[in-house]
Amino acid sequence: MDFSAATYQFAGSLIAILALAGLAYWLKLGPPPQLADEEDARTAADEAVSGFAPVAIGLDRDGRGAILRDAGGRVLLLRPHGGHFAGRILTPQARASSDGEALVIDTAEKRFGAARLVLDDPRAWVRAVEAIQE
């Protein structure tokens, strides 16, 4: 049985596509994670900081992150990182401002960076970030 060059090219392309799909699956690449509701935010917060129990949650309208406050006044920022959410407890060096319906947070950490969340009441969260003390 004789195969043409086009058949070999097709088979090679198919093998390459399957290999790339397998690599993407193995690396857990795909669509960014999303928080569907406050329960998802609570779960992600506990995964980021074990035992963090929020009493207030500001969930981004598109599920791209959240800001949470616990009873002790600690504020946790959740943002996408690869296929999951990373979280940071904000320090007094963090800065927040509102831009219309958006909350803009500069964590003052080069490695974590800044975040922009579209929330129902961004000004309340600006006050929460401003209230953080050592």
Secondary structure as UniProt FT lines:
FT   HELIX           5..26
FT   TURN            27..28
FT   HELIX           38..48
FT   TURN            50..51
FT   STRAND          54..59
FT   TURN            61..62
FT   STRAND          66..70
FT   TURN            71..72
FT   STRAND          75..81
FT   TURN            82..83
FT   STRAND          84..89
FT   TURN            92..93
FT   STRAND          95..99
FT   TURN            100..101
FT   STRAND          102..106
FT   TURN            110..112
FT   STRAND          114..118
FT   HELIX           122..130
//
